[in-house]
Amino acid sequence: MSEREIGGRYRLESVLGRGGMSEVYLAHDRELGRRVALKLLAPDADSARFEREARAVASLAHPNVMQLYDYGEDDGRPFMVLEFVPGGTLEERLLAAKGKPLPDDESQAIAAGVAAGLAHAHARGVVHRDLKPANVLFDDDGRPKLGDFGIARLAVGEGTLTEAGTVLGTAAYISPEQAAGSPATPASDVYSFGVILFRMLTGRLPFESSDPLELVMMNRDLPPPPITELRRDPPGLLESTATAALLKDPAERPRDGAALLTALGIAGTAATGALADDATRVLPVAAPATAQTTVSPAAAPPPPPPPEPRRSRGPLLVAALLILLLAGGALAYEMTRPASSSTTTPVTTLPSISLPHSSTTRRTTTEATTSEASTTAATTSTAATTTRPTTTRQATAPTTTQAPPTTTQPTTTEATTTTTEPPPTTATTVGTTLPTP
């Protein structure tokens, strides 16, 4: 046996199992240096069924499904090379329990792994049709894996291996519709899952008989006994899932593996064989935020945009004041401009004289809305004053106004004067009061 090779690559080491359809060997892959399970078709077995199993397994890739490595033919006999899982089968664990329930956490992990494998297969159109504890195997980490898809049916493919009315499967785990000769569906695998879960929770099958045909009829026609009659304290989710999966009408059961995961309280199809090692984790519900709650930056809502800065009104007021000053200057110019040359004595032609009396000199003061002409004090004769538009700035302190160089200027009596900044081309004209001859 140790010298026999299959396919020129796989050296057979020992026999793992034999059946009417095939032989399974532990083999060594010489090219990759790993241990594998080699399944060799029996000489007189149905090659179409064997090929169908290989195609079904090759279409799946999930931690809870045995992986197919290779497929070939040796000396006219087809063979397939599968992942080697040395942890034994679920049937061996149940027999070791001697009619007692498995521990609840172990049952939970196995149920979750098997349901996840079924969900993956059903999502890809594969119905196992022979789900039973002997076809649930464990790897080195204790992860359950679905194996032996020998009578699996591909929903999309070349049809089925059997015609309607033919019964396939193991009598103790067969679904009512399969027992009646109807085609198997994902709900049929759900029923077989219910029988397995019932046995893990109670240590016994829902229907027991030494006659396989009688077992088939019982699964087809009789309701199973309540789990609570056989065990007083079953886990709630496992008990309710098993009860729902064992309903006779396929339409009333969970429809497929994904629905089984939901019934078991496992969200989505993300569950894998890791559940065999790690307990199912329930995410805590987020508490509403309070005054003491610290919100992380990633979860905090974006801050509101900053308010637009208030614009200062100072520039607007200055601009308005300048406009008013210019308008007032223009208005003052129009009001003080002489009507004709006969009444106007140009200031620039006055001779240099000595004034015996006091006179008052005042520059034109312009307010926001009012402009006054030059005012004459202490005499009756007044020389006209020509006023041009100017921009004035209020002085912060009193100043003394000086007369032109040719005029004797007495003391200024104006309490407050303004400093005028004339335009570059505008001359400031001083109004002078002359005595009466």
Secondary structure, DSSP 8 states (H G I E B T S, - for coil): -TT-EETTTEEEEEEEEE-SSEEEEEEEETTTTEEEEEEEE-TTS-HHHHHHHHHHHHT---TTB--EEEEEEETTEEEEEEE--TT-BHHHHHHHHTTS---HHHHHHHHHHHHHHHHHHHHTTEE-S---GGGEEE-TT--EEE---TT-EESSSS--SS-TT---S-GGG--HHHHTT----HHHHHHHHHHHHHHHHHSS-SS--S-HHHHHHHHHH-----HHHH-SS--HHHHHHHHHHT-SSGGGS--SHHHHHHHTT--TT---GGGGTS------------TT----TTTS------------SHHHHHHHHHHHHHHHHHHHHHHHS-S-GGG---GGG------SS--------B-SS-B------S-S----------EEEE-SS-------TTS-------S--EEEE--TT------------
